[in-house]
Amino acid sequence: MKQLARFAAVALLCTVFFAPTPHASVPATGRQAQDEVTVLLPPVSFSNETQLEAINALDAHAAAFLGAGQTIAIVDAFVDTDMIEESRVVEHVDLLSVPSSFDSGHGTAVTAVAMEVAPEASFLLYRAIDDDGVVDLDAAVTAIHDAVAAGATVINLSFVTATDYGQLHQAIKIAHALGIHVVAAVGPESLGSAPYPASYPEVIGVSSVELASNGGFQLVDEAYHGAAVEFLAQGETVVVPHGPAASGLALGSGTSFAAPFVAGGCALVRAANPGLWRDEVTEILAHAVQRAARTAEEIAAGHCDAVIDLEPAMLQ
């Protein structure tokens, strides 16, 4: 009973920032949602090719950087397998006691982005976030342990909490010791404290940039840009599938949708360099980055400017 009571207190503090409906941001346990999925009504002028071209992912694919042989675990909310390539899903586990009653779009969008970046990787999907956007940290711990046992090479955690939960950190340490990349969103600046799990030293923290008018990238003001950030990726107007059989499109906004660009990138480089250890793969990605434009204030604050870049000439 003591352990259950402790977790109940932790769970109240563990907020995931996304909108439970595709139309509006709804507070999760009293905190305003930041990451959201907005449905696009036809005619649609957006294309997912733009976001892939911006990080040279299409060039990487043309050069046979496809992520074959890699397995990406997504620990997130409900995933609608009608909207993704279900044939690439090796395992799909619901770790929550209450079934999902609707698709918020969050888990589906995160999975879709990673699938687009790494088009030949396999996927493990774990539901650890409920319909209200609250993560069950014990479920997330179980998901990480299961992903390790199932052979994951990359784990994506697109959730953020102010709680430093020891069991979650321990699970991540085990994955890290086995050479697995663990990637996490850093969340919004409004969290007001260090973001976990991105703040753990074993985790690659990812914050958001948006496309600038000159074709480059600029930092998203609302996102966290502190010490936990190791890479940046597009986190605004991220085009994702929506509707029956992915017949429509939606836009994802928030660091949740930046993280899977980096997770997919890890899979591409790992597949192309099977003899390298995790840290060597990360070093390749670090040398291949684009640089986001920063204001004088952002430079003075030491904000990260390293945007993921999958230019094939830099990935080996």
TORGUKOL-820979 format. One record per residue (C-alpha): x negated, y negated, z. Coordinates in steps of 0.5 Angstrom, whole numbers, padded with zeros to 4 digits, always signed. Layout:
<r><u>X</u><v>Y</v><w>Z</w></r>
...
// end
This chain:
<r><u>+0000</u><v>+0000</v><w>+0000</w></r>
<r><u>-0006</u><v>-0005</v><w>+0001</w></r>
<r><u>-0009</u><v>-0004</v><w>-0006</w></r>
<r><u>-0002</u><v>-0005</v><w>-0009</w></r>
<r><u>-0001</u><v>-0011</v><w>-0005</w></r>
<r><u>-0007</u><v>-0014</v><w>-0007</w></r>
<r><u>-0006</u><v>-0013</v><w>-0014</w></r>
<r><u>+0001</u><v>-0016</v><w>-0014</w></r>
<r><u>-0002</u><v>-0022</v><w>-0011</w></r>
<r><u>-0008</u><v>-0022</v><w>-0017</w></r>
<r><u>-0002</u><v>-0021</v><w>-0022</w></r>
<r><u>+0001</u><v>-0027</v><w>-0020</w></r>
<r><u>-0005</u><v>-0031</v><w>-0022</w></r>
<r><u>-0006</u><v>-0028</v><w>-0029</w></r>
<r><u>-0003</u><v>-0032</v><w>-0034</w></r>
<r><u>-0004</u><v>-0030</v><w>-0042</w></r>
<r><u>-0003</u><v>-0037</v><w>-0046</w></r>
<r><u>+0002</u><v>-0035</v><w>-0052</w></r>
<r><u>+0009</u><v>-0036</v><w>-0053</w></r>
<r><u>+0014</u><v>-0031</v><w>-0052</w></r>
<r><u>+0018</u><v>-0033</v><w>-0058</w></r>
<r><u>+0016</u><v>-0035</v><w>-0065</w></r>
<r><u>+0019</u><v>-0042</v><w>-0064</w></r>
<r><u>+0017</u><v>-0045</v><w>-0058</w></r>
<r><u>+0012</u><v>-0045</v><w>-0052</w></r>
<r><u>+0014</u><v>-0042</v><w>-0046</w></r>
<r><u>+0011</u><v>-0043</v><w>-0039</w></r>
<r><u>+0008</u><v>-0036</v><w>-0037</w></r>
<r><u>+0008</u><v>-0036</v><w>-0029</w></r>
<r><u>+0009</u><v>-0043</v><w>-0029</w></r>
<r><u>+0003</u><v>-0045</v><w>-0033</w></r>
<r><u>+0005</u><v>-0048</v><w>-0040</w></r>
<r><u>+0003</u><v>-0043</v><w>-0046</w></r>
<r><u>-0003</u><v>-0046</v><w>-0050</w></r>
<r><u>-0003</u><v>-0040</v><w>-0056</w></r>
<r><u>+0003</u><v>-0039</v><w>-0060</w></r>
<r><u>+0005</u><v>-0036</v><w>-0066</w></r>
<r><u>+0010</u><v>-0041</v><w>-0071</w></r>
<r><u>+0014</u><v>-0038</v><w>-0076</w></r>
<r><u>+0013</u><v>-0041</v><w>-0083</w></r>
<r><u>+0019</u><v>-0042</v><w>-0087</w></r>
<r><u>+0019</u><v>-0041</v><w>-0095</w></r>
<r><u>+0016</u><v>-0044</v><w>-0099</w></r>
<r><u>+0009</u><v>-0043</v><w>-0096</w></r>
<r><u>+0003</u><v>-0046</v><w>-0098</w></r>
<r><u>-0002</u><v>-0043</v><w>-0093</w></r>
<r><u>-0006</u><v>-0037</v><w>-0095</w></r>
<r><u>-0010</u><v>-0032</v><w>-0091</w></r>
<r><u>-0016</u><v>-0033</v><w>-0096</w></r>
<r><u>-0018</u><v>-0040</v><w>-0094</w></r>
<r><u>-0020</u><v>-0038</v><w>-0087</w></r>
<r><u>-0023</u><v>-0032</v><w>-0089</w></r>
<r><u>-0027</u><v>-0036</v><w>-0095</w></r>
<r><u>-0029</u><v>-0041</v><w>-0089</w></r>
<r><u>-0033</u><v>-0036</v><w>-0086</w></r>
<r><u>-0036</u><v>-0032</v><w>-0092</w></r>
<r><u>-0032</u><v>-0026</v><w>-0090</w></r>
<r><u>-0030</u><v>-0025</v><w>-0097</w></r>
<r><u>-0037</u><v>-0025</v><w>-0100</w></r>
<r><u>-0039</u><v>-0020</v><w>-0094</w></r>
<r><u>-0033</u><v>-0016</v><w>-0097</w></r>
<r><u>-0036</u><v>-0016</v><w>-0104</w></r>
<r><u>-0043</u><v>-0014</v><w>-0101</w></r>
<r><u>-0040</u><v>-0008</v><w>-0098</w></r>
<r><u>-0040</u><v>-0011</v><w>-0091</w></r>
<r><u>-0033</u><v>-0008</v><w>-0089</w></r>
<r><u>-0034</u><v>-0005</v><w>-0082</w></r>
<r><u>-0033</u><v>+0003</v><w>-0084</w></r>
<r><u>-0035</u><v>+0007</v><w>-0078</w></r>
<r><u>-0033</u><v>+0002</v><w>-0073</w></r>
<r><u>-0027</u><v>+0002</v><w>-0068</w></r>
<r><u>-0024</u><v>-0004</v><w>-0065</w></r>
<r><u>-0020</u><v>-0004</v><w>-0059</w></r>
<r><u>-0015</u><v>-0009</v><w>-0058</w></r>
<r><u>-0012</u><v>-0010</v><w>-0051</w></r>
<r><u>-0006</u><v>-0015</v><w>-0052</w></r>
<r><u>+0001</u><v>-0015</v><w>-0052</w></r>
<r><u>+0006</u><v>-0011</v><w>-0057</w></r>
<r><u>+0004</u><v>-0010</v><w>-0064</w></r>
<r><u>+0009</u><v>-0009</v><w>-0069</w></r>
<r><u>+0005</u><v>-0003</v><w>-0073</w></r>
<r><u>+0010</u><v>-0005</v><w>-0079</w></r>
<r><u>+0006</u><v>-0012</v><w>-0080</w></r>
<r><u>-0001</u><v>-0009</v><w>-0080</w></r>
<r><u>-0004</u><v>-0003</v><w>-0084</w></r>
<r><u>-0002</u><v>+0003</v><w>-0079</w></r>
<r><u>-0006</u><v>+0008</v><w>-0082</w></r>
<r><u>-0012</u><v>+0005</v><w>-0079</w></r>
<r><u>-0009</u><v>+0006</v><w>-0072</w></r>
<r><u>-0013</u><v>+0012</v><w>-0069</w></r>
<r><u>-0009</u><v>+0011</v><w>-0062</w></r>
<r><u>-0003</u><v>+0006</v><w>-0060</w></r>
<r><u>-0002</u><v>+0006</v><w>-0052</w></r>
<r><u>+0003</u><v>+0002</v><w>-0048</w></r>
<r><u>+0000</u><v>+0002</v><w>-0041</w></r>
<r><u>+0006</u><v>-0002</v><w>-0038</w></r>
<r><u>+0012</u><v>+0001</v><w>-0034</w></r>
<r><u>+0017</u><v>-0004</v><w>-0038</w></r>
<r><u>+0018</u><v>-0003</v><w>-0045</w></r>
<r><u>+0017</u><v>-0009</v><w>-0050</w></r>
<r><u>+0024</u><v>-0012</v><w>-0052</w></r>
<r><u>+0021</u><v>-0016</v><w>-0057</w></r>
<r><u>+0015</u><v>-0018</v><w>-0061</w></r>
<r><u>+0012</u><v>-0025</v><w>-0059</w></r>
<r><u>+0007</u><v>-0024</v><w>-0065</w></r>
<r><u>+0001</u><v>-0025</v><w>-0061</w></r>
<r><u>-0001</u><v>-0018</v><w>-0061</w></r>
<r><u>+0001</u><v>-0017</v><w>-0068</w></r>
<r><u>-0003</u><v>-0023</v><w>-0070</w></r>
<r><u>-0009</u><v>-0022</v><w>-0066</w></r>
<r><u>-0010</u><v>-0015</v><w>-0069</w></r>
<r><u>-0008</u><v>-0017</v><w>-0076</w></r>
<r><u>-0014</u><v>-0022</v><w>-0076</w></r>
<r><u>-0019</u><v>-0017</v><w>-0074</w></r>
<r><u>-0016</u><v>-0012</v><w>-0079</w></r>
<r><u>-0017</u><v>-0017</v><w>-0085</w></r>
<r><u>-0025</u><v>-0019</v><w>-0082</w></r>
<r><u>-0026</u><v>-0012</v><w>-0082</w></r>
<r><u>-0022</u><v>-0008</v><w>-0087</w></r>
<r><u>-0025</u><v>-0001</v><w>-0086</w></r>
<r><u>-0026</u><v>-0001</v><w>-0079</w></r>
<r><u>-0021</u><v>+0004</v><w>-0075</w></r>
<r><u>-0017</u><v>+0001</v><w>-0069</w></r>
<r><u>-0015</u><v>+0003</v><w>-0062</w></r>
<r><u>-0009</u><v>-0001</v><w>-0059</w></r>
<r><u>-0007</u><v>-0002</v><w>-0052</w></r>
<r><u>-0001</u><v>-0006</v><w>-0049</w></r>
<r><u>-0003</u><v>-0009</v><w>-0043</w></r>
<r><u>+0001</u><v>-0016</v><w>-0043</w></r>
<r><u>+0008</u><v>-0016</v><w>-0042</w></r>
<r><u>+0014</u><v>-0020</v><w>-0046</w></r>
<r><u>+0013</u><v>-0026</v><w>-0041</w></r>
<r><u>+0005</u><v>-0027</v><w>-0043</w></r>
<r><u>+0003</u><v>-0024</v><w>-0036</w></r>
<r><u>-0003</u><v>-0019</v><w>-0037</w></r>
<r><u>-0003</u><v>-0013</v><w>-0032</w></r>
<r><u>-0011</u><v>-0013</v><w>-0030</w></r>
<r><u>-0010</u><v>-0006</v><w>-0028</w></r>
<r><u>-0007</u><v>-0004</v><w>-0035</w></r>
<r><u>-0013</u><v>-0008</v><w>-0038</w></r>
<r><u>-0018</u><v>-0004</v><w>-0034</w></r>
<r><u>-0015</u><v>+0003</v><w>-0036</w></r>
<r><u>-0015</u><v>+0000</v><w>-0043</w></r>
<r><u>-0022</u><v>-0001</v><w>-0043</w></r>
<r><u>-0024</u><v>+0006</v><w>-0040</w></r>
<r><u>-0020</u><v>+0009</v><w>-0045</w></r>
<r><u>-0023</u><v>+0005</v><w>-0051</w></r>
<r><u>-0030</u><v>+0007</v><w>-0048</w></r>
<r><u>-0028</u><v>+0015</v><w>-0048</w></r>
<r><u>-0025</u><v>+0014</v><w>-0055</w></r>
<r><u>-0031</u><v>+0011</v><w>-0058</w></r>
<r><u>-0030</u><v>+0004</v><w>-0059</w></r>
<r><u>-0035</u><v>+0000</v><w>-0061</w></r>
<r><u>-0032</u><v>-0007</v><w>-0060</w></r>
<r><u>-0027</u><v>-0009</v><w>-0055</w></r>
<r><u>-0023</u><v>-0015</v><w>-0056</w></r>
<r><u>-0019</u><v>-0019</v><w>-0050</w></r>
<r><u>-0015</u><v>-0024</v><w>-0052</w></r>
<r><u>-0013</u><v>-0026</v><w>-0045</w></r>
<r><u>-0015</u><v>-0031</v><w>-0040</w></r>
<r><u>-0014</u><v>-0031</v><w>-0032</w></r>
<r><u>-0017</u><v>-0036</v><w>-0027</w></r>
<r><u>-0018</u><v>-0029</v><w>-0023</w></r>
<r><u>-0025</u><v>-0026</v><w>-0022</w></r>
<r><u>-0022</u><v>-0019</v><w>-0022</w></r>
<r><u>-0028</u><v>-0014</v><w>-0019</w></r>
<r><u>-0025</u><v>-0008</v><w>-0023</w></r>
<r><u>-0024</u><v>-0011</v><w>-0029</w></r>
<r><u>-0031</u><v>-0013</v><w>-0029</w></r>
<r><u>-0034</u><v>-0006</v><w>-0027</w></r>
<r><u>-0030</u><v>-0003</v><w>-0033</w></r>
<r><u>-0033</u><v>-0009</v><w>-0038</w></r>
<r><u>-0040</u><v>-0007</v><w>-0035</w></r>
<r><u>-0039</u><v>+0000</v><w>-0037</w></r>
<r><u>-0037</u><v>-0001</v><w>-0044</w></r>
<r><u>-0043</u><v>-0006</v><w>-0044</w></r>
<r><u>-0048</u><v>-0001</v><w>-0042</w></r>
<r><u>-0046</u><v>+0004</v><w>-0047</w></r>
<r><u>-0048</u><v>-0002</v><w>-0052</w></r>
<r><u>-0040</u><v>-0004</v><w>-0054</w></r>
<r><u>-0039</u><v>-0011</v><w>-0056</w></r>
<r><u>-0034</u><v>-0014</v><w>-0051</w></r>
<r><u>-0031</u><v>-0020</v><w>-0054</w></r>
<r><u>-0026</u><v>-0025</v><w>-0050</w></r>
<r><u>-0022</u><v>-0031</v><w>-0052</w></r>
<r><u>-0024</u><v>-0037</v><w>-0047</w></r>
<r><u>-0017</u><v>-0040</v><w>-0047</w></r>
<r><u>-0015</u><v>-0048</v><w>-0046</w></r>
<r><u>-0019</u><v>-0053</v><w>-0042</w></r>
<r><u>-0013</u><v>-0054</v><w>-0038</w></r>
<r><u>-0014</u><v>-0047</v><w>-0034</w></r>
<r><u>-0018</u><v>-0052</v><w>-0030</w></r>
<r><u>-0023</u><v>-0046</v><w>-0027</w></r>
<r><u>-0028</u><v>-0041</v><w>-0030</w></r>
<r><u>-0024</u><v>-0037</v><w>-0035</w></r>
<r><u>-0025</u><v>-0029</v><w>-0034</w></r>
<r><u>-0026</u><v>-0024</v><w>-0037</w></r>
<r><u>-0030</u><v>-0029</v><w>-0042</w></r>
<r><u>-0034</u><v>-0032</v><w>-0036</w></r>
<r><u>-0037</u><v>-0025</v><w>-0035</w></r>
<r><u>-0045</u><v>-0025</v><w>-0037</w></r>
<r><u>-0043</u><v>-0018</v><w>-0041</w></r>
<r><u>-0038</u><v>-0021</v><w>-0045</w></r>
<r><u>-0038</u><v>-0026</v><w>-0052</w></r>
<r><u>-0034</u><v>-0032</v><w>-0050</w></r>
<r><u>-0030</u><v>-0035</v><w>-0056</w></r>
<r><u>-0027</u><v>-0042</v><w>-0057</w></r>
<r><u>-0024</u><v>-0045</v><w>-0062</w></r>
<r><u>-0025</u><v>-0050</v><w>-0068</w></r>
<r><u>-0021</u><v>-0052</v><w>-0074</w></r>
<r><u>-0022</u><v>-0054</v><w>-0081</w></r>
<r><u>-0024</u><v>-0061</v><w>-0082</w></r>
<r><u>-0022</u><v>-0065</v><w>-0088</w></r>
<r><u>-0029</u><v>-0065</v><w>-0091</w></r>
<r><u>-0029</u><v>-0057</v><w>-0091</w></r>
<r><u>-0033</u><v>-0056</v><w>-0085</w></r>
<r><u>-0031</u><v>-0055</v><w>-0078</w></r>
<r><u>-0029</u><v>-0059</v><w>-0072</w></r>
<r><u>-0028</u><v>-0057</v><w>-0064</w></r>
<r><u>-0021</u><v>-0056</v><w>-0062</w></r>
<r><u>-0020</u><v>-0061</v><w>-0056</w></r>
<r><u>-0015</u><v>-0057</v><w>-0052</w></r>
<r><u>-0020</u><v>-0051</v><w>-0052</w></r>
<r><u>-0025</u><v>-0049</v><w>-0046</w></r>
<r><u>-0032</u><v>-0051</v><w>-0049</w></r>
<r><u>-0036</u><v>-0050</v><w>-0042</w></r>
<r><u>-0041</u><v>-0045</v><w>-0041</w></r>
<r><u>-0037</u><v>-0038</v><w>-0042</w></r>
<r><u>-0037</u><v>-0040</v><w>-0050</w></r>
<r><u>-0042</u><v>-0036</v><w>-0054</w></r>
<r><u>-0039</u><v>-0037</v><w>-0061</w></r>
<r><u>-0034</u><v>-0041</v><w>-0064</w></r>
<r><u>-0028</u><v>-0039</v><w>-0070</w></r>
<r><u>-0022</u><v>-0042</v><w>-0073</w></r>
<r><u>-0017</u><v>-0042</v><w>-0068</w></r>
<r><u>-0012</u><v>-0047</v><w>-0071</w></r>
<r><u>-0007</u><v>-0046</v><w>-0077</w></r>
<r><u>-0009</u><v>-0038</v><w>-0077</w></r>
<r><u>-0005</u><v>-0035</v><w>-0082</w></r>
<r><u>-0002</u><v>-0028</v><w>-0080</w></r>
<r><u>+0003</u><v>-0024</v><w>-0082</w></r>
<r><u>+0011</u><v>-0024</v><w>-0080</w></r>
<r><u>+0017</u><v>-0021</v><w>-0081</w></r>
<r><u>+0019</u><v>-0014</v><w>-0084</w></r>
<r><u>+0013</u><v>-0010</v><w>-0087</w></r>
<r><u>+0009</u><v>-0017</v><w>-0086</w></r>
<r><u>+0014</u><v>-0020</v><w>-0092</w></r>
<r><u>+0013</u><v>-0027</v><w>-0089</w></r>
<r><u>+0007</u><v>-0031</v><w>-0085</w></r>
<r><u>+0006</u><v>-0035</v><w>-0079</w></r>
<r><u>+0001</u><v>-0039</v><w>-0076</w></r>
<r><u>-0003</u><v>-0037</v><w>-0070</w></r>
<r><u>-0006</u><v>-0043</v><w>-0065</w></r>
<r><u>-0011</u><v>-0042</v><w>-0060</w></r>
<r><u>-0017</u><v>-0039</v><w>-0058</w></r>
<r><u>-0013</u><v>-0032</v><w>-0058</w></r>
<r><u>-0014</u><v>-0032</v><w>-0065</w></r>
<r><u>-0021</u><v>-0034</v><w>-0065</w></r>
<r><u>-0024</u><v>-0028</v><w>-0062</w></r>
<r><u>-0022</u><v>-0023</v><w>-0067</w></r>
<r><u>-0026</u><v>-0027</v><w>-0072</w></r>
<r><u>-0032</u><v>-0025</v><w>-0068</w></r>
<r><u>-0030</u><v>-0018</v><w>-0066</w></r>
<r><u>-0029</u><v>-0017</v><w>-0073</w></r>
<r><u>-0036</u><v>-0020</v><w>-0075</w></r>
<r><u>-0039</u><v>-0015</v><w>-0070</w></r>
<r><u>-0036</u><v>-0009</v><w>-0073</w></r>
<r><u>-0039</u><v>-0011</v><w>-0080</w></r>
<r><u>-0046</u><v>-0012</v><w>-0078</w></r>
<r><u>-0046</u><v>-0006</v><w>-0073</w></r>
<r><u>-0043</u><v>-0002</v><w>-0080</w></r>
<r><u>-0049</u><v>-0005</v><w>-0084</w></r>
<r><u>-0054</u><v>-0004</v><w>-0079</w></r>
<r><u>-0053</u><v>+0003</v><w>-0075</w></r>
<r><u>-0060</u><v>+0003</v><w>-0072</w></r>
<r><u>-0059</u><v>-0003</v><w>-0068</w></r>
<r><u>-0057</u><v>-0004</v><w>-0061</w></r>
<r><u>-0051</u><v>-0009</v><w>-0059</w></r>
<r><u>-0056</u><v>-0014</v><w>-0057</w></r>
<r><u>-0060</u><v>-0014</v><w>-0064</w></r>
<r><u>-0053</u><v>-0015</v><w>-0067</w></r>
<r><u>-0051</u><v>-0021</v><w>-0063</w></r>
<r><u>-0058</u><v>-0024</v><w>-0065</w></r>
<r><u>-0056</u><v>-0023</v><w>-0072</w></r>
<r><u>-0050</u><v>-0026</v><w>-0072</w></r>
<r><u>-0053</u><v>-0032</v><w>-0068</w></r>
<r><u>-0058</u><v>-0033</v><w>-0073</w></r>
<r><u>-0052</u><v>-0033</v><w>-0079</w></r>
<r><u>-0048</u><v>-0039</v><w>-0076</w></r>
<r><u>-0045</u><v>-0045</v><w>-0079</w></r>
<r><u>-0045</u><v>-0051</v><w>-0074</w></r>
<r><u>-0039</u><v>-0055</v><w>-0072</w></r>
<r><u>-0039</u><v>-0062</v><w>-0072</w></r>
<r><u>-0039</u><v>-0065</v><w>-0065</w></r>
<r><u>-0038</u><v>-0072</v><w>-0063</w></r>
<r><u>-0044</u><v>-0076</v><w>-0058</w></r>
<r><u>-0040</u><v>-0074</v><w>-0052</w></r>
<r><u>-0039</u><v>-0067</v><w>-0054</w></r>
<r><u>-0047</u><v>-0066</v><w>-0056</w></r>
<r><u>-0048</u><v>-0069</v><w>-0049</w></r>
<r><u>-0044</u><v>-0064</v><w>-0045</w></r>
<r><u>-0047</u><v>-0059</v><w>-0049</w></r>
<r><u>-0041</u><v>-0056</v><w>-0052</w></r>
<r><u>-0043</u><v>-0050</v><w>-0057</w></r>
<r><u>-0043</u><v>-0051</v><w>-0064</w></r>
<r><u>-0044</u><v>-0044</v><w>-0067</w></r>
<r><u>-0039</u><v>-0042</v><w>-0072</w></r>
<r><u>-0039</u><v>-0035</v><w>-0074</w></r>
<r><u>-0041</u><v>-0034</v><w>-0081</w></r>
<r><u>-0041</u><v>-0028</v><w>-0085</w></r>
<r><u>-0045</u><v>-0030</v><w>-0091</w></r>
<r><u>-0048</u><v>-0023</v><w>-0093</w></r>
<r><u>-0055</u><v>-0025</v><w>-0094</w></r>
<r><u>-0056</u><v>-0027</v><w>-0087</w></r>
<r><u>-0053</u><v>-0020</v><w>-0084</w></r>
<r><u>-0058</u><v>-0015</v><w>-0085</w></r>
// end
